[in-house]
Amino acid sequence: QVQLVESGGGLGQPGGSLRLSCAASGSIFSIYGMGWYRQAPGKQRELVADITTNGGRIYYADSVKGRFTISRDNVKATVYLQMNSLKPEDTAVYYCKAVTTGATSSNYWGQGTQVTVSS
């Protein structure tokens, strides 16, 4: 079992920055990768960015390339999402996800953190 706790959401201004954190606990040794998803009202949840535990693969959605940066601290079992040049369309609930490997692969989700971009 893996538990995920997100923090760092809130209100950001257009053009501003916010940083999200997701701390994992439990069976962290089994985590293969972690990522951030978001879901805006009336829309499907979408992948924003993800990163493998060894950092060997990083993915960004086209909508955030050049503005968002995902990083991880394996010692702290934490993944971060630095969001710069925020746009109103970045407004959503952001969820952290961890994927584990082993006998079976499992997905774990955080509770979500609200990000609102508005002047």
N, CA, C and O of each residue as an XYZ file, in Angstrom:
476
protein
N       0.838     -1.197      0.000
C       0.000      0.000      0.000
C       0.869      1.241      0.000
O       1.912      1.297      0.652
N       0.417      2.228     -0.743
C       1.104      3.519     -0.807
C       0.087      4.603     -0.467
O      -1.039      4.586     -0.965
N       0.483      5.526      0.366
C      -0.353      6.676      0.680
C       0.304      7.920      0.087
O       1.525      8.073      0.131
N      -0.519      8.799     -0.463
C      -0.028     10.018     -1.102
C      -0.721     11.224     -0.483
O      -1.939     11.233     -0.308
N       0.060     12.228     -0.158
C      -0.490     13.462      0.399
C       0.033     14.640     -0.413
O       1.237     14.885     -0.484
N      -0.903     15.361     -1.024
C      -0.530     16.515     -1.844
C      -0.613     17.796     -1.024
O      -1.358     17.880     -0.047
N       0.156     18.778     -1.433
C       0.093     20.096     -0.822
C       0.575     21.128     -1.833
O       1.181     20.790     -2.850
N       0.295     22.383     -1.536
C       0.822     23.465     -2.356
C      -0.164     24.101     -3.304
O       0.197     25.043     -4.010
N      -1.390     23.629     -3.352
C      -2.367     24.260     -4.230
C      -2.825     25.590     -3.669
O      -2.379     26.019     -2.605
N      -3.710     26.232     -4.390
C      -4.224     27.505     -3.933
C      -4.516     28.425     -5.097
O      -4.754     27.985     -6.222
N      -4.494     29.705     -4.803
C      -4.809     30.717     -5.811
C      -3.526     31.281     -6.394
O      -2.630     31.714     -5.669
N      -3.455     31.266     -7.717
C      -2.322     31.845     -8.414
C      -2.803     32.856     -9.430
O      -3.921     32.756     -9.934
N      -1.980     33.809     -9.726
C      -2.328     34.829    -10.704
C      -1.844     34.425    -12.088
O      -0.847     33.712    -12.207
N      -2.526     34.863    -13.125
C      -2.036     34.605    -14.483
C      -0.608     35.107    -14.628
O      -0.289     36.239    -14.265
N       0.245     34.242    -15.165
C       1.654     34.571    -15.286
C       2.474     34.257    -14.057
O       3.701     34.356    -14.077
N       1.807     33.882    -12.997
C       2.492     33.584    -11.742
C       2.920     32.139    -11.635
O       2.896     31.398    -12.618
N       3.313     31.739    -10.434
C       3.839     30.397    -10.201
C       3.225     29.778     -8.957
O       2.839     30.472     -8.016
N       3.147     28.476     -8.980
C       2.773     27.675     -7.821
C       3.599     26.397     -7.857
O       4.028     25.945     -8.919
N       3.813     25.825     -6.679
C       4.556     24.567     -6.603
C       3.744     23.556     -5.811
O       3.350     23.810     -4.673
N       3.501     22.408     -6.428
C       2.793     21.323     -5.767
C       3.783     20.282     -5.289
O       4.813     20.041     -5.919
N       3.452     19.668     -4.166
C       4.256     18.577     -3.623
C       3.374     17.372     -3.374
O       2.196     17.506     -3.043
N       3.953     16.195     -3.537
C       3.233     14.953     -3.254
C       4.186     14.029     -2.512
O       5.178     13.555     -3.066
N       3.868     13.787     -1.259
C       4.711     12.936     -0.427
C       4.114     11.539     -0.340
O       2.935     11.373     -0.025
N       4.930     10.551     -0.619
C       4.492      9.157     -0.567
C       4.977      8.500      0.714
O       6.046      8.821      1.232
N       4.177      7.585      1.207
C       4.562      6.793      2.374
C       4.028      5.377      2.189
O       3.208      5.118      1.309
N       4.501      4.479      3.023
C       4.095      3.081      2.894
C       5.135      2.310      2.099
O       6.332      2.426      2.362
N       4.693      1.536      1.143
C       5.583      0.689      0.352
C       6.240      1.473     -0.781
O       6.042      1.167     -1.957
N       7.019      2.482     -0.416
C       7.589      3.383     -1.420
C       8.640      2.690     -2.276
O       8.933      3.133     -3.387
N       9.205      1.609     -1.763
C      10.232      0.901     -2.534
C       9.642      0.280     -3.797
O      10.371     -0.026     -4.741
N       8.340      0.097     -3.813
C       7.692     -0.540     -4.955
C       7.221      0.459     -6.017
O       6.657      0.063     -7.037
N       7.456      1.755     -5.773
C       6.975      2.772     -6.719
C       7.872      2.809     -7.947
O       9.089      2.958     -7.843
N       7.254      2.673     -9.100
C       7.969      2.735    -10.369
C       7.997      4.166    -10.906
O       9.002      4.623    -11.451
N       6.897      4.845    -10.744
C       6.800      6.204    -11.247
C       5.695      6.968    -10.545
O       4.800      6.385     -9.933
N       5.776      8.268    -10.645
C       4.747      9.135    -10.060
C       4.399     10.227    -11.051
O       5.213     10.594    -11.900
N       3.208     10.735    -10.940
C       2.794     11.760    -11.884
C       1.705     12.647    -11.337
O       1.162     12.415    -10.257
N       1.403     13.666    -12.105
C       0.346     14.619    -11.756
C      -0.714     14.598    -12.848
O      -0.412     14.648    -14.040
N      -1.942     14.523    -12.412
C      -3.103     14.625    -13.282
C      -3.910     15.832    -12.827
O      -3.726     16.335    -11.719
N      -4.797     16.286    -13.686
C      -5.696     17.345    -13.278
C      -7.075     17.131    -13.882
O      -7.230     16.503    -14.930
N      -8.065     17.668    -13.193
C      -9.437     17.563    -13.664
C     -10.141     18.885    -13.438
O     -10.321     19.334    -12.306
N     -10.532     19.495    -14.538
C     -11.289     20.744    -14.478
C     -12.778     20.397    -14.453
O     -13.169     19.309    -14.874
N     -13.603     21.315    -13.963
C     -15.052     21.060    -13.908
C     -15.611     20.695    -15.280
O     -15.370     21.393    -16.264
N     -16.352     19.607    -15.334
C     -16.972     19.177    -16.572
C     -16.040     18.512    -17.564
O     -16.444     18.199    -18.684
N     -14.806     18.296    -17.168
C     -13.833     17.678    -18.083
C     -13.284     16.388    -17.488
O     -13.390     16.139    -16.287
N     -12.692     15.572    -18.364
C     -12.085     14.338    -17.905
C     -10.735     14.620    -17.260
O     -10.075     15.617    -17.555
N     -10.351     13.725    -16.384
C      -9.037     13.843    -15.767
C      -7.976     13.606    -16.838
O      -8.096     12.695    -17.656
N      -6.929     14.444    -16.821
C      -5.895     14.334    -17.845
C      -4.512     14.287    -17.197
O      -4.285     14.857    -16.130
N      -3.609     13.601    -17.863
C      -2.228     13.530    -17.400
C      -1.528     14.847    -17.697
O      -1.582     15.351    -18.819
N      -0.883     15.391    -16.702
C      -0.129     16.637    -16.853
C       1.353     16.329    -17.056
O       1.975     16.809    -18.003
N       1.900     15.531    -16.163
C       3.311     15.175    -16.241
C       3.564     13.955    -15.380
O       2.895     13.749    -14.367
N       4.537     13.143    -15.785
C       4.934     12.046    -14.910
C       6.421     11.774    -15.075
O       7.055     12.210    -16.036
N       6.960     11.036    -14.100
C       8.395     10.790    -14.051
C       8.619      9.424    -13.429
O       7.949      9.053    -12.465
N       9.569      8.674    -13.985
C       9.922      7.402    -13.382
C      10.815      7.638    -12.170
O      11.455      8.683    -12.052
N      10.848      6.669    -11.285
C      11.602      6.833    -10.043
C      13.073      7.088    -10.306
O      13.711      7.835     -9.564
N      13.621      6.483    -11.347
C      15.044      6.701    -11.662
C      15.256      7.930    -12.527
O      16.385      8.230    -12.917
N      14.183      8.642    -12.830
C      14.296      9.854    -13.629
C      14.588      9.612    -15.087
O      14.843     10.548    -15.844
N      14.552      8.346    -15.482
C      14.927      8.029    -16.847
C      13.908      8.452    -17.882
O      14.245      8.582    -19.059
N      12.684      8.666    -17.475
C      11.651      9.076    -18.423
C      10.775     10.123    -17.790
O      10.284      9.957    -16.673
N      10.584     11.202    -18.514
C       9.710     12.292    -18.085
C       8.760     12.608    -19.225
O       9.160     12.675    -20.388
N       7.512     12.799    -18.880
C       6.503     13.138    -19.883
C       5.787     14.412    -19.464
O       5.508     14.623    -18.284
N       5.490     15.262    -20.450
C       4.679     16.457    -20.228
C       3.571     16.504    -21.268
O       3.793     16.186    -22.437
N       2.411     16.890    -20.853
C       1.345     17.181    -21.802
C       1.733     18.410    -22.611
O       2.425     19.297    -22.110
N       1.296     18.462    -23.839
C       1.648     19.597    -24.708
C       1.220     20.924    -24.096
O       1.891     21.941    -24.270
N       0.114     20.909    -23.387
C      -0.441     22.145    -22.842
C       0.423     22.769    -21.746
O       0.245     23.939    -21.409
N       1.363     21.989    -21.183
C       2.178     22.520    -20.085
C       3.668     22.533    -20.405
O       4.466     23.015    -19.601
N       4.051     22.016    -21.557
C       5.472     21.982    -21.922
C       6.065     23.380    -21.921
O       5.475     24.319    -22.454
N       7.231     23.505    -21.319
C       7.900     24.785    -21.245
C       7.439     25.654    -20.088
O       8.050     26.684    -19.804
N       6.356     25.246    -19.411
C       5.850     26.032    -18.278
C       5.915     25.257    -16.962
O       6.179     25.837    -15.909
N       5.678     23.973    -17.022
C       5.675     23.132    -15.820
C       6.920     22.251    -15.815
O       7.422     21.837    -16.860
N       7.397     21.982    -14.609
C       8.546     21.085    -14.438
C       8.236     20.086    -13.333
O       7.874     20.471    -12.221
N       8.378     18.807    -13.645
C       8.192     17.762    -12.641
C       9.568     17.303    -12.174
O      10.503     17.180    -12.965
N       9.670     17.056    -10.883
C      10.934     16.569    -10.334
C      10.621     15.650     -9.161
O       9.502     15.630     -8.650
N      11.631     14.889     -8.745
C      11.400     13.979     -7.618
C      12.600     13.956     -6.692
O      13.739     14.177     -7.105
N      12.315     13.688     -5.444
C      13.343     13.510     -4.426
C      13.111     12.122     -3.849
O      12.215     11.924     -3.029
N      13.921     11.166     -4.279
C      13.699      9.782     -3.867
C      13.964      9.571     -2.387
O      13.368      8.684     -1.776
N      14.843     10.363     -1.801
C      15.120     10.228     -0.368
C      13.873     10.598      0.433
O      13.526      9.943      1.415
N      13.210     11.667     -0.013
C      11.994     12.113      0.672
C      10.747     11.440      0.113
O       9.643     11.663      0.610
N      10.917     10.621     -0.914
C       9.769      9.974     -1.570
C       8.717     11.007     -1.941
O       7.526     10.824     -1.688
N       9.175     12.082     -2.538
C       8.298     13.209     -2.869
C       8.484     13.603     -4.327
O       9.602     13.617     -4.843
N       7.391     13.916     -4.973
C       7.444     14.443     -6.327
C       6.867     15.852     -6.313
O       5.930     16.145     -5.569
N       7.434     16.710     -7.137
C       7.046     18.116     -7.171
C       6.559     18.491     -8.575
O       6.950     17.885     -9.572
N       5.709     19.488     -8.616
C       5.308     20.068     -9.894
C       5.446     21.582     -9.772
O       4.644     22.239     -9.108
N       6.463     22.118    -10.413
C       6.663     23.564    -10.449
C       5.881     24.113    -11.633
O       6.134     23.752    -12.783
N       4.945     24.972    -11.341
C       4.074     25.514    -12.376
C       4.361     27.001    -12.543
O       4.115     27.797    -11.637
N       4.875     27.359    -13.687
C       5.190     28.750    -14.006
C       4.302     29.239    -15.138
O       3.651     28.451    -15.824
N       4.288     30.534    -15.319
C       3.486     31.142    -16.397
C       2.061     30.604    -16.386
O       1.531     30.185    -17.414
N       1.466     30.623    -15.231
C       0.129     30.054    -15.066
C      -0.891     30.741    -15.958
O      -0.815     31.941    -16.224
N      -1.848     29.940    -16.411
C      -2.941     30.432    -17.241
C      -4.263     30.069    -16.563
O      -4.322     29.102    -15.804
N      -5.314     30.830    -16.828
C      -6.625     30.481    -16.240
C      -7.049     29.060    -16.570
O      -7.730     28.417    -15.772
N      -6.654     28.561    -17.736
C      -7.042     27.193    -18.118
C      -6.286     26.125    -17.339
O      -6.568     24.936    -17.489
N      -5.335     26.530    -16.515
C      -4.670     25.576    -15.619
C      -5.509     25.308    -14.367
O      -5.172     24.437    -13.564
N      -6.586     26.048    -14.206
C      -7.452     25.861    -13.052
C      -8.066     24.463    -13.065
O      -8.707     24.064    -14.037
N      -7.862     23.730    -11.982
C      -8.335     22.346    -11.892
C      -7.988     21.808    -10.514
O      -7.268     22.441     -9.741
N      -8.516     20.626    -10.227
C      -8.037     19.872     -9.080
C      -6.891     19.001     -9.579
O      -7.039     18.254    -10.547
N      -5.759     19.103     -8.914
C      -4.578     18.358     -9.313
C      -4.413     17.147     -8.398
O      -4.466     17.251     -7.173
N      -4.214     16.001     -9.035
C      -4.084     14.743     -8.306
C      -2.707     14.138     -8.548
O      -2.179     14.175     -9.660
N      -2.152     13.595     -7.509
C      -0.900     12.864     -7.590
C      -1.219     11.377     -7.747
O      -2.163     10.866     -7.145
N      -0.429     10.702     -8.554
C      -0.624      9.272     -8.786
C       0.716      8.563     -8.672
O       1.739      9.063     -9.140
N       0.700      7.404     -8.050
C       1.891      6.559     -7.975
C       1.560      5.206     -8.594
O       0.477      4.657     -8.392
N       2.510      4.689     -9.345
C       2.367      3.379     -9.968
C       3.410      2.457     -9.355
O       4.597      2.781     -9.322
N       2.964      1.319     -8.875
C       3.886      0.386     -8.244
C       4.083     -0.844     -9.115
O       3.228     -1.192     -9.929
N       5.210     -1.486     -8.931
C       5.501     -2.737     -9.617
C       5.674     -3.841     -8.591
O       5.772     -3.590     -7.390
N       5.710     -5.042     -9.079
C       5.830     -6.195     -8.200
C       5.064     -7.329     -8.819
O       4.994     -7.444    -10.042
N       4.491     -8.164     -7.992
C       3.688     -9.260     -8.505
C       2.540     -8.717     -9.371
O       2.182     -9.297    -10.396
N       1.986     -7.603     -8.930
C       0.958     -6.915     -9.721
C       1.252     -5.427     -9.691
O       1.833     -4.911     -8.736
N       0.848     -4.754    -10.737
C       1.010     -3.304    -10.784
C      -0.239     -2.643    -10.223
O      -1.357     -3.058    -10.528
N      -0.051     -1.628     -9.413
C      -1.187     -0.936     -8.813
C      -1.039      0.563     -8.965
O       0.071      1.088     -9.052
N      -2.168      1.242     -8.994
C      -2.198      2.701     -9.048
C      -2.737      3.239     -7.731
O      -3.708      2.710     -7.189
N      -2.119      4.272     -7.228
C      -2.562      4.935     -6.014
C      -2.738      6.420     -6.302
O      -1.970      7.022     -7.053
N      -3.763      6.992     -5.689
C      -4.084      8.395     -5.922
C      -4.083      9.186     -4.624
O      -4.424      8.671     -3.559
N      -3.694     10.446     -4.738
C      -3.838     11.356     -3.626
C      -5.252     11.915     -3.587
O      -6.090     11.582     -4.425
N      -5.501     12.764     -2.606
C      -6.843     13.283     -2.405
C      -7.157     14.462     -3.313
O      -8.317     14.852     -3.451
N      -6.141     15.022     -3.923
C      -6.328     16.154     -4.818
C      -6.114     17.484     -4.115
O      -6.384     17.623     -2.922
N      -5.629     18.454     -4.866
C      -5.448     19.798     -4.346
C      -5.926     20.796     -5.404
O      -5.598     20.672     -6.584
N      -6.694     21.769     -4.968
C      -7.283     22.734     -5.900
C      -6.265     23.790     -6.308
O      -5.584     24.373     -5.465
N      -6.174     24.023     -7.594
C      -5.381     25.119     -8.142
C      -6.321     26.033     -8.921
O      -6.996     25.593     -9.852
N      -6.358     27.281     -8.543
C      -7.202     28.267     -9.212
C      -6.321     29.399     -9.711
O      -5.572     30.005     -8.944
N      -6.418     29.676    -10.992
C      -5.623     30.755    -11.587
C      -6.582     31.862    -11.994
O      -7.399     31.700    -12.900
N      -6.466     32.968    -11.317
C      -7.392     34.075    -11.553
C      -6.771     35.367    -11.057
O      -5.997     35.379    -10.099
N      -7.123     36.450    -11.725
C      -6.660     37.758    -11.263
C      -7.696     38.382    -10.340
O      -7.493     39.490     -9.843
